[in-house]
């Protein structure tokens, strides 16, 4: 059974409008979460905003946003001023424009959401917009208030539905060239490439969600379960894996020799690990 939607509203393209529902495509609900407690009393600890000079708690109605312009100077913004520049939360995804899907690089994609028609009447208009984007290889761009912030979003057709990606803000994205530009672009040795290709072939397998399971979560749950039973948990910390040869000169080996040995080891060991 699909979880309940966390957002409901309308999808609009010019005069075409339909009711839609949206749900985050990812979830952290199954993550182990902790409360911070006072070990002496066992009571939970609560967080409060306090004045850094007086040390006294500050009521919520007295809290304001301050923008630093110098080490000891702030410009205070009132709630009304912040509200005035925010996009009105109209609960409508109004598609402003379309762009070729390939024009938007992966780094701009932030958080995915599933968008579906909210009733049977909405399905026809929804499917027309979805299929038209798929046929033209384009995605829709709109602006929306999500998570209490105005966001640019990308609407991408996916199967029978649409995936709504929140897009990162321009000042959040760093240019790859700033980091990769200094790497030598000379082509590697063809024999080395061939050997690495063999390693890749030996290690190629089908994708499974189990590949990205969190082992720490499993160990935490085991500890918690053991404590529930009032039993001492078994030692579960994994032994540190061999990190390979160190970077000291005594351990420097030929890359070709290392690759050949790796390929031979793969052949002997097969794909099981």
Buried (B, 14 or more C-beta within 10 A) or exposed (E): EEEEBEBEBBBBBEEEBBBBBBBBBEEEEEEEEEEEEEEEEEEEEEEEEEEEEEEEEBEEEEEEEEEEEEEEEEEEEEEEEEEEEEEEEEEBBBBEEBEEBEEBEEEBBBBBBBBBBBEEEBBEBBBEBBEBBBEEEBBBBBEBBBEEEBBBBBBBBBEEBBBBBBBBEEEEEEEEEEEEEEEEEEEEEEEBEEBBEBBEEBEEEEEEEEEEEEEEEEBBEEBEEBEEEEEEEEEEEEEEEEEEEEEEEEEEEEEEEBBBEBBEEBEEEEEEE
